[in-house]
Amino acid sequence: MFPSVIFTFLAAFQFHTFEFLVCATDEKSIFILAGQSNMAGRGGVTNGTWDGCVPHECRPDPRILRLNPKLMWEEAREPLHGGIDTKPCGVGPGMSFANSVLQRDPCLGVIGSVTCAPGGTNITEWKQGSDLYYRLLKRANAALRDEGKIRAILWYQGESDSADETRAKMYKKRLIEFFLHIRRDLPSPVLPIIQVALASNAGLYYEVVRKAQLEIKLPNVICVDAKGLEVKKNDTLHLTTSAQVHLGKMLANAFFDIGIYSVLIKAWVEKTY
């Protein structure tokens, strides 16, 4: 009975129900962006230099903020991960994502992007207690000081693990552990997580990592498959600017898909019990 009721809710109300529920709050909508270089963004970067080209979909907007390296809010603009990733950054999916969600639902209000993705990291470097894990928690907690709600984690990582057989085979277990630990420590046990399955053939065990990403079945975890998105010809690892724009839109669509389902379940449970 429960699934049929949820299906009826989804069919009847869909996006408008979610929009109404989001509009009921004035909280800042916070998104954590974590992973490695394709989340940080290398779009438009050649030989360590960004070309400075900002697509319309990645334009700055006073309603889109980022938490800077000094843990202060500022108007977000490309490169969104500048100062967070020490390597040269360009266009990533974050600004396209933020503009897309605001275009679809202006009631989300101010978007707060908490950037946490340094290039070249493997999954073991994100384990509970590590420097990267601690930095993510520190930045997330700083973002919550001014009131707001963490709406989701956007996660794009795994290229480094695809180059090593042992890490690739352990990837699924380690990624699940990371997701469970970070939810518990934020704390937000059912926080939506939108992860990206690898687009680029980074290492010999690329398909092993992709399979692990696509097979993860946890509540409120959804996988966006980046396979087929254009990678740069000069390195075959990083997404082009146009591919990053497209990925941001894919992540936005996934956020609303997972958000509708989560909110309706919560509303139905509260009304019923």
C-alpha positions as CSV (number, residue, x, y, z in Angstrom):
1,M,0.0,0.0,0.0
2,F,2.8,2.4,0.9
3,P,4.5,2.3,-2.5
4,S,1.2,2.8,-4.3
5,V,0.4,5.9,-2.3
6,I,3.8,7.3,-3.0
7,F,3.4,6.6,-6.7
8,T,0.0,8.4,-6.6
9,F,1.6,11.4,-4.9
10,L,4.4,11.5,-7.5
11,A,2.0,11.3,-10.4
12,A,-0.4,13.8,-9.0
13,F,1.8,16.5,-7.6
14,Q,5.4,16.0,-9.0
15,F,7.4,19.1,-9.2
16,H,4.8,21.6,-7.9
17,T,4.5,19.8,-4.6
18,F,8.2,19.9,-4.1
19,E,8.3,23.5,-5.0
20,F,5.6,24.4,-2.5
21,L,7.4,22.5,0.3
22,V,10.7,24.2,-0.5
23,C,9.1,27.6,-0.6
24,A,7.9,27.1,2.9
25,T,11.3,27.9,4.3
26,D,13.7,30.9,4.0
27,E,16.8,28.8,4.8
28,K,19.8,29.0,2.6
29,S,20.1,26.0,0.4
30,I,23.6,24.5,0.9
31,F,25.2,22.0,-1.5
32,I,28.5,20.3,-0.8
33,L,30.7,19.7,-3.8
34,A,33.4,17.0,-3.2
35,G,35.5,14.5,-5.1
36,Q,38.5,15.3,-7.3
37,S,39.5,17.2,-10.4
38,N,36.4,16.8,-12.6
39,M,34.3,18.2,-9.7
40,A,36.8,21.0,-9.1
41,G,36.7,21.7,-12.9
42,R,39.3,21.7,-15.6
43,G,37.0,23.0,-18.3
44,G,39.0,25.5,-20.4
45,V,42.3,24.7,-18.7
46,T,45.3,24.0,-21.1
47,N,48.9,23.7,-20.0
48,G,48.0,24.9,-16.5
49,T,46.1,28.1,-17.7
50,W,42.4,28.7,-17.8
51,D,41.1,30.4,-20.9
52,G,38.7,32.6,-18.9
53,C,35.6,31.6,-20.9
54,V,32.4,31.5,-18.9
55,P,29.4,30.0,-20.5
56,H,26.0,31.7,-20.0
57,E,24.9,28.7,-18.0
58,C,27.7,29.4,-15.5
59,R,27.1,33.1,-15.1
60,P,27.4,34.7,-11.6
61,D,24.1,35.5,-9.8
62,P,23.8,37.4,-6.5
63,R,21.7,34.4,-5.3
64,I,24.6,32.0,-5.8
65,L,27.3,32.1,-3.1
66,R,30.3,30.0,-2.4
67,L,32.2,29.4,0.9
68,N,35.7,30.8,0.2
69,P,38.9,29.4,1.7
70,K,38.5,31.7,4.7
71,L,35.1,30.2,5.4
72,M,33.3,33.3,4.4
73,W,30.4,33.6,2.0
74,E,31.0,35.5,-1.2
75,E,29.3,35.7,-4.6
76,A,30.2,32.6,-6.6
77,R,31.9,32.8,-10.0
78,E,34.1,30.6,-12.1
79,P,36.5,29.0,-11.3
80,L,34.3,27.9,-8.4
81,H,37.0,25.9,-6.8
82,G,39.6,28.6,-7.0
83,G,41.7,28.6,-3.8
84,I,40.2,25.3,-2.7
85,D,42.0,23.1,-5.2
86,T,45.6,24.1,-5.4
87,K,45.9,23.0,-9.0
88,P,44.7,25.3,-11.9
89,C,40.9,25.3,-12.0
90,G,38.5,26.1,-14.7
91,V,34.8,25.4,-15.4
92,G,33.3,22.6,-13.3
93,P,29.6,21.5,-12.9
94,G,28.9,23.6,-9.8
95,M,27.8,26.9,-11.4
96,S,25.8,25.2,-14.1
97,F,24.1,23.2,-11.4
98,A,23.3,26.2,-9.2
99,N,21.9,28.2,-12.1
100,S,19.8,25.3,-13.3
101,V,18.2,24.6,-9.9
102,L,17.4,28.3,-9.5
103,Q,15.9,28.5,-12.9
104,R,13.7,25.5,-12.2
105,D,12.8,26.6,-8.7
106,P,13.5,30.2,-7.7
107,C,12.0,29.4,-4.3
108,L,15.2,27.6,-3.3
109,G,16.4,31.1,-2.5
110,V,20.1,31.6,-2.0
111,I,22.3,28.8,-3.1
112,G,25.4,28.2,-1.0
113,S,28.1,26.1,-2.7
114,V,30.6,24.5,-0.3
115,T,33.5,23.5,-2.5
116,C,35.7,20.6,-1.2
117,A,37.2,18.9,-4.3
118,P,41.0,18.8,-4.7
119,G,42.4,17.1,-7.8
120,G,44.2,13.8,-7.9
121,T,42.7,12.3,-4.7
122,N,41.8,8.6,-4.2
123,I,39.0,7.3,-2.1
124,T,41.2,6.2,0.8
125,E,42.2,9.9,1.2
126,W,38.5,10.6,2.0
127,K,38.1,8.0,4.7
128,Q,36.7,9.0,8.1
129,G,39.4,10.8,10.1
130,S,41.5,11.9,7.1
131,D,42.5,15.5,6.4
132,L,40.1,15.8,3.5
133,Y,37.2,14.3,5.5
134,Y,37.9,16.7,8.4
135,R,38.1,19.7,6.0
136,L,34.7,18.7,4.4
137,L,33.1,18.6,7.9
138,K,34.8,21.9,8.9
139,R,33.6,23.7,5.8
140,A,30.1,22.2,6.1
141,N,29.7,23.2,9.7
142,A,31.0,26.7,8.9
143,A,28.4,27.0,6.1
144,L,25.6,26.3,8.7
145,R,26.6,29.1,11.0
146,D,24.3,31.6,9.3
147,E,21.4,29.3,9.2
148,G,20.6,27.1,6.2
149,K,20.1,23.5,5.3
150,I,22.4,21.1,3.5
151,R,20.3,19.9,0.6
152,A,22.7,17.4,-0.9
153,I,26.2,16.3,-1.5
154,L,27.4,16.3,-5.1
155,W,30.2,13.7,-5.5
156,Y,32.5,13.1,-8.5
157,Q,35.6,11.0,-7.8
158,G,37.2,7.7,-8.8
159,E,39.6,8.4,-11.6
160,S,42.6,7.9,-9.3
161,D,41.3,4.6,-8.1
162,S,40.8,3.3,-11.6
163,A,44.6,3.2,-12.0
164,D,45.2,0.6,-9.3
165,E,43.7,-2.9,-9.2
166,T,43.4,-3.2,-5.5
167,R,41.9,0.2,-5.0
168,A,39.4,-0.4,-7.9
169,K,38.2,-3.7,-6.3
170,M,37.8,-2.1,-2.9
171,Y,36.2,1.0,-4.3
172,K,32.5,0.1,-3.7
173,K,33.1,-0.9,-0.1
174,R,35.1,2.3,0.6
175,L,32.7,4.6,-1.1
176,I,29.7,3.1,0.8
177,E,31.6,3.6,4.0
178,F,32.4,7.2,3.1
179,F,28.8,8.0,2.4
180,L,27.5,6.4,5.6
181,H,30.2,8.1,7.8
182,I,29.7,11.5,6.3
183,R,26.0,11.4,6.7
184,R,26.4,10.3,10.3
185,D,28.9,13.0,11.2
186,L,27.2,15.9,9.5
187,P,24.7,14.6,11.0
188,S,22.0,13.9,8.4
189,P,21.4,10.2,8.1
190,V,19.3,10.4,4.9
191,L,21.0,13.4,3.2
192,P,20.7,13.1,-0.6
193,I,23.9,12.2,-2.3
194,I,24.3,12.6,-6.1
195,Q,27.3,10.8,-7.3
196,V,28.8,10.8,-10.9
197,A,29.9,7.6,-12.6
198,L,33.1,8.1,-14.5
199,A,33.1,9.6,-17.9
200,S,36.7,9.1,-18.9
201,N,38.8,6.0,-19.3
202,A,41.4,7.1,-16.7
203,G,43.0,3.8,-15.8
204,L,43.1,0.1,-16.6
205,Y,40.4,-0.6,-14.0
206,Y,38.0,2.1,-15.1
207,E,35.1,-0.3,-15.7
208,V,35.6,-1.8,-12.3
209,V,35.1,1.6,-10.6
210,R,32.2,2.5,-12.9
211,K,30.5,-0.8,-12.1
212,A,30.9,-0.1,-8.3
213,Q,29.5,3.4,-8.7
214,L,26.5,2.3,-10.7
215,E,25.7,-0.6,-8.3
216,I,25.6,1.3,-5.1
217,K,22.1,1.0,-3.6
218,L,21.6,3.2,-0.6
219,P,18.6,5.3,0.3
220,N,18.7,8.8,-1.2
221,V,21.8,8.0,-3.2
222,I,21.5,8.5,-7.0
223,C,24.1,8.0,-9.7
224,V,24.4,10.3,-12.7
225,D,26.2,8.5,-15.5
226,A,28.7,10.8,-17.2
227,K,29.8,8.2,-19.8
228,G,29.6,9.8,-23.3
229,L,30.3,13.3,-22.2
230,E,33.1,14.9,-24.1
231,V,36.6,14.8,-22.6
232,K,39.4,17.1,-23.6
233,K,41.6,15.9,-26.5
234,N,44.8,17.0,-24.8
235,D,44.5,14.9,-21.7
236,T,41.5,12.5,-22.3
237,L,40.8,12.6,-18.5
238,H,39.0,15.8,-17.9
239,L,35.6,17.0,-19.2
240,T,35.4,19.9,-21.6
241,T,33.7,23.1,-20.7
242,S,30.6,22.2,-22.6
243,A,30.5,18.8,-21.0
244,Q,30.8,20.3,-17.5
245,V,27.8,22.6,-18.3
246,H,25.8,19.6,-19.4
247,L,26.8,17.6,-16.3
248,G,25.7,20.5,-14.0
249,K,22.2,20.3,-15.6
250,M,22.2,16.5,-15.2
251,L,23.0,16.9,-11.5
252,A,20.2,19.5,-11.1
253,N,17.7,17.1,-12.7
254,A,18.9,14.3,-10.4
255,F,18.5,16.6,-7.4
256,F,14.9,17.3,-8.2
257,D,14.2,13.6,-8.9
258,I,15.6,12.5,-5.5
259,G,14.1,15.6,-3.7
260,I,10.6,15.0,-4.8
261,Y,10.6,11.4,-3.7
262,S,12.3,12.2,-0.3
263,V,10.0,15.1,0.5
264,L,6.8,13.2,-0.4
265,I,7.8,10.2,1.7
266,K,8.5,12.4,4.7
267,A,5.2,14.3,4.2
268,W,3.2,11.1,3.8
269,V,4.7,9.5,6.9
270,E,4.2,12.6,9.0
271,K,0.5,12.9,7.9
272,T,-0.1,9.2,8.5
273,Y,1.5,8.8,11.8
